[in-house]
């Protein structure tokens, strides 16, 4: 699975204007909704927030992968955002988050959901990839960096 089979450039937001975790999650869900990706934006946001309440999704290295499964979507959807200012996500390393990958899928799509989470985590362990994302200033640049990194795997 390639992330660029799921992610669309119009679902990348640079910069996110939200100053807090909850507002950033809402901003990404609203982006997906505005682009026709969701059946029920409220359900998607609730699922992501519920998952976030059980265990924070800030996994370190400035990365958060908030996600949730619910009937608010009929396919696996993904949005990426780069906050204008890093956001506290209660990350395991205590550092604020500078890139957020949001995922949502229907309850019956566990396999693809887990594969996408694993793929994101794997890509984000690559120092050169993280550095390139840190310098990206447009949605197109973020998307192109992801495309190029996936080609090299």
N, C-alpha and C positions, 0 to 999 in steps of 0.2 A: 504494500500500500504506500502510495506517495501522498504526502499531505496536500500537495497541489492538485490532487484529484478531488479534494474536499474543499480546500480553501479557495476563495475567489478574491481577486484584488479589491473588489468593492467592499469586501468584508474585513479589510485592514484599515485601521484608523491611526493616523499619525498627525498630530499628537492627540491623545485622549485628553480632554479638558478636566475630567473628574479629579478631585483632590483626594478622594477616599476610596477604599476598596469597594464598598457597596455601590457608590456612584459610578465607579469604573465598570463594575459588572453590569449595572443598568445601562450604561452608555453602549457597551458591546452588544447586549441583548437588543437594545433599540436599533442599533445598526443592522443586525441580522433581520429584525422585523421589518425595517424600512426597505430592505432589499428582497422582501418576499420569501425569506427562508423559513419563517416560523408559522405554525398554525395558531399558537397562543403564547404571546410574549410573556404574559403574566405567569403562566405555568412554568415556562423555561426559567425565568428569573427566580421563582420560588424554589425550583429544583436545584439550581446552582447555589442559592443562598443556604438551602437546607444542607447540602453537601458541605459547604464551607463551614457551617456551624458545627458539624461533627468532627471535622479535621481540616485545618487550614491547608490551602493548596499552594502556598508559597514554598517551593521545594529547594530554594537556594540559588546562588549565582544570579540573583536579580530576576528570577523566573517564577511565575505563577501559572498554574494550569487549572483554573476553575472549571468544573464540569458538573453535569447532571443529566440523568435520564428521566424522561417524562413523555407524556402524550402530547405535549405542546409542539412536537416536531414529528415529521414523518420520515426523516432521513437524518443521517449524521451531518451536523453543521458545525462550522468552525469560524471564529473571528479572532483576529490578532490586534492588539492595541499596544501602543507605546505611550505611556503617560508623559505629559509635559514635564512633570516632576515625579521622581520615584515615589511609590506609594507603599505604606506599611501594609503588608499582607500576613503578618505574624509568621514570617518565613522561618524555617527550621534553623537557618544560619543567622537570624536576627536582622538581616539586611533588607532594605526596601526593594520593591520590585520595579524593574524598568521595562519588562516585556510580559504581556499577559496573553496567553492562548486560551480562549474560551471554547469549550466543546459542549454540545448537547446532542443527545440521540434518543430515539424511542426505546422503551424498556426492553424490547426484544432484539436490540442490536449490540449486545454485550461484547461480542468478539471484535467487530470493527472499532467500537468505542475504546476498548483496551489497547488494540493495535495502534490507534492514533495517539493515545496517551504515551505509549512506549516510544513511538517514533519521535514525538516532540522531545521527550526526555533524552533520547539518544542524540538527537541533533544538538540539543542545548549543552551537551557535554563537550562539544567541539569548540575550543577557545577561539579559533579564527572565525567561526560562524557567529558566536556571541559578539565578538568585536565588530564584525560587519553590521550586525543588526543594531548595535549601539550607535553606529554612525549614520544609519539610514534616516532620512528626513521626510520621506514621502511613502505612501502606501505602495506605490509601484516599486520603489527601491527595496522595501521589506519583502515584497512578493518575489522580486527577481533574485534576491539573496537566497531565499528558501528554494526557489527553482534550481539555482546553480549548485547549492549544497546537496540537494537530492540527486542531481545528475552525477555527483562525484561519489556517491555511496554505492 
